Every structure is written in structure tokens, then in C-alpha cells.
């Protein structure tokens, strides 16, 4: 079953748009600048396979590029959702 979830995420990432990140952030009550949206967007496009395999070594890229409260929120969300993949 886990394989199916990973495939669904992979298919979704292909069609991911910056606006999807903005919409999700609003639902989570997180304000993002345009630069932060693009950093997250490019990061997800490049590293989604590693994240699906629960490899978080690339988080250092985000930590250097995002404000600390936003980085902490992303890690929190990742830790929550990783249980479903």
C-alpha cells in the first residue's frame, strides 16, 4: 500500500505549481513571501524522491534559505505526513 501512496505523490509533484504551495500554506495559516514559495517549490521538485524515502539530509538547504519559524513548520509538517508514505 505504501508504494501506491508514493506513486500518487510522484504523479502529483509533476503537476505541482507555486500556487499549490501558496494555497496549502494559507490552509496551514502560514504566510509566505514570493521568494519562500519559489524556494519551497524548487526544493520539492528536486528532492521529493529523497523525502518519499524518508531521507532528510537535504533539509539543510531549506534551513539555510528560509526563516527559522518557517523551516520549523515545514519539518513539523513533514514529520506528520511521513507516517502516511
ZADO-1210 file (C-alpha; in nm, 4 decimals, padded with zeros to 6 digits):
<atoms>
<atom x="00.0000" y="00.0000" z="00.0000" code="UNK" pos="1"/>
<atom x="00.2879" y="00.2367" z="00.0757" code="UNK" pos="2"/>
<atom x="00.4061" y="00.2038" z="-00.2830" code="UNK" pos="3"/>
<atom x="00.0694" y="00.3339" z="-00.4056" code="UNK" pos="4"/>
<atom x="00.0952" y="00.6457" z="-00.1878" code="UNK" pos="5"/>
<atom x="00.4460" y="00.7155" z="-00.3128" code="UNK" pos="6"/>
<atom x="00.3323" y="00.6827" z="-00.6728" code="UNK" pos="7"/>
<atom x="00.0421" y="00.9192" z="-00.6122" code="UNK" pos="8"/>
<atom x="00.2786" y="01.1770" z="-00.4661" code="UNK" pos="9"/>
<atom x="00.5205" y="01.1361" z="-00.7560" code="UNK" pos="10"/>
<atom x="00.2412" y="01.1918" z="-01.0057" code="UNK" pos="11"/>
<atom x="00.1182" y="01.4961" z="-00.8122" code="UNK" pos="12"/>
<atom x="00.4650" y="01.6550" z="-00.7971" code="UNK" pos="13"/>
<atom x="00.4820" y="01.6568" z="-01.1764" code="UNK" pos="14"/>
<atom x="00.1851" y="01.8942" z="-01.1845" code="UNK" pos="15"/>
<atom x="00.2749" y="02.0946" z="-00.8720" code="UNK" pos="16"/>
<atom x="00.2570" y="02.4711" z="-00.9185" code="UNK" pos="17"/>
<atom x="00.3738" y="02.7527" z="-00.6915" code="UNK" pos="18"/>
<atom x="00.0080" y="02.8434" z="-00.6377" code="UNK" pos="19"/>
<atom x="-00.0488" y="02.4996" z="-00.4809" code="UNK" pos="20"/>
<atom x="00.2140" y="02.5824" z="-00.2194" code="UNK" pos="21"/>
<atom x="00.0531" y="02.9191" z="-00.1529" code="UNK" pos="22"/>
<atom x="-00.2895" y="02.7600" z="-00.1126" code="UNK" pos="23"/>
<atom x="-00.1619" y="02.4920" z="00.1225" code="UNK" pos="24"/>
<atom x="00.0290" y="02.7456" z="00.3302" code="UNK" pos="25"/>
<atom x="-00.2885" y="02.9510" z="00.3710" code="UNK" pos="26"/>
<atom x="-00.4743" y="02.6431" z="00.4967" code="UNK" pos="27"/>
<atom x="-00.1939" y="02.5927" z="00.7490" code="UNK" pos="28"/>
<atom x="-00.2089" y="02.9640" z="00.8426" code="UNK" pos="29"/>
<atom x="00.1477" y="03.0208" z="00.7245" code="UNK" pos="30"/>
<atom x="00.2440" y="03.3406" z="00.5447" code="UNK" pos="31"/>
<atom x="00.4995" y="03.3040" z="00.2666" code="UNK" pos="32"/>
<atom x="00.6876" y="03.5581" z="00.0620" code="UNK" pos="33"/>
<atom x="00.7175" y="03.5017" z="-00.3124" code="UNK" pos="34"/>
<atom x="01.0828" y="03.4087" z="-00.2626" code="UNK" pos="35"/>
<atom x="00.9929" y="03.1500" z="00.0024" code="UNK" pos="36"/>
<atom x="00.7293" y="02.9999" z="-00.2256" code="UNK" pos="37"/>
<atom x="00.9849" y="02.9574" z="-00.5018" code="UNK" pos="38"/>
<atom x="01.2469" y="02.8116" z="-00.2665" code="UNK" pos="39"/>
<atom x="00.9985" y="02.5508" z="-00.1424" code="UNK" pos="40"/>
<atom x="00.8685" y="02.4835" z="-00.4931" code="UNK" pos="41"/>
<atom x="01.2160" y="02.4235" z="-00.6396" code="UNK" pos="42"/>
<atom x="01.3165" y="02.2172" z="-00.3377" code="UNK" pos="43"/>
<atom x="01.0144" y="01.9881" z="-00.3675" code="UNK" pos="44"/>
<atom x="01.0626" y="01.9431" z="-00.7409" code="UNK" pos="45"/>
<atom x="01.4263" y="01.8465" z="-00.6901" code="UNK" pos="46"/>
<atom x="01.4194" y="01.6444" z="-00.3662" code="UNK" pos="47"/>
<atom x="01.0758" y="01.4821" z="-00.3479" code="UNK" pos="48"/>
<atom x="01.2168" y="01.1327" z="-00.4099" code="UNK" pos="49"/>
<atom x="01.4515" y="01.1619" z="-00.1143" code="UNK" pos="50"/>
<atom x="01.1679" y="01.2857" z="00.1058" code="UNK" pos="51"/>
<atom x="00.9469" y="00.9965" z="-00.0004" code="UNK" pos="52"/>
<atom x="01.2275" y="00.7631" z="00.1038" code="UNK" pos="53"/>
<atom x="01.2439" y="00.9473" z="00.4399" code="UNK" pos="54"/>
<atom x="01.5894" y="01.0853" z="00.3651" code="UNK" pos="55"/>
<atom x="01.6063" y="01.4325" z="00.5196" code="UNK" pos="56"/>
<atom x="01.9707" y="01.5154" z="00.4517" code="UNK" pos="57"/>
<atom x="01.8622" y="01.7826" z="00.2041" code="UNK" pos="58"/>
<atom x="01.6751" y="01.9748" z="00.4763" code="UNK" pos="59"/>
<atom x="01.9964" y="02.1706" z="00.5324" code="UNK" pos="60"/>
<atom x="01.9271" y="02.3525" z="00.2065" code="UNK" pos="61"/>
<atom x="01.5959" y="02.4749" z="00.3424" code="UNK" pos="62"/>
<atom x="01.7414" y="02.5641" z="00.6794" code="UNK" pos="63"/>
<atom x="01.9923" y="02.7951" z="00.5122" code="UNK" pos="64"/>
<atom x="01.7334" y="02.9524" z="00.2815" code="UNK" pos="65"/>
<atom x="01.4226" y="03.0003" z="00.4975" code="UNK" pos="66"/>
<atom x="01.3473" y="03.1849" z="00.8184" code="UNK" pos="67"/>
<atom x="01.3669" y="02.9597" z="01.1223" code="UNK" pos="68"/>
<atom x="00.9937" y="02.9591" z="01.2093" code="UNK" pos="69"/>
<atom x="00.9029" y="02.8579" z="00.8542" code="UNK" pos="70"/>
<atom x="01.1712" y="02.5892" z="00.8469" code="UNK" pos="71"/>
<atom x="01.0444" y="02.4518" z="01.1785" code="UNK" pos="72"/>
<atom x="00.6877" y="02.4417" z="01.0442" code="UNK" pos="73"/>
<atom x="00.7976" y="02.2536" z="00.7314" code="UNK" pos="74"/>
<atom x="00.9847" y="01.9975" z="00.9403" code="UNK" pos="75"/>
<atom x="00.6798" y="01.9605" z="01.1640" code="UNK" pos="76"/>
<atom x="00.4533" y="01.9019" z="00.8635" code="UNK" pos="77"/>
<atom x="00.6993" y="01.6584" z="00.7090" code="UNK" pos="78"/>
<atom x="00.7227" y="01.4596" z="01.0327" code="UNK" pos="79"/>
<atom x="00.3442" y="01.4433" z="01.0495" code="UNK" pos="80"/>
<atom x="00.2921" y="01.3333" z="00.6881" code="UNK" pos="81"/>
<atom x="00.5877" y="01.0949" z="00.6599" code="UNK" pos="82"/>
<atom x="00.3824" y="00.8432" z="00.8565" code="UNK" pos="83"/>
<atom x="00.1454" y="00.8211" z="00.5612" code="UNK" pos="84"/>
<atom x="00.4054" y="00.7402" z="00.2973" code="UNK" pos="85"/>
</atoms>
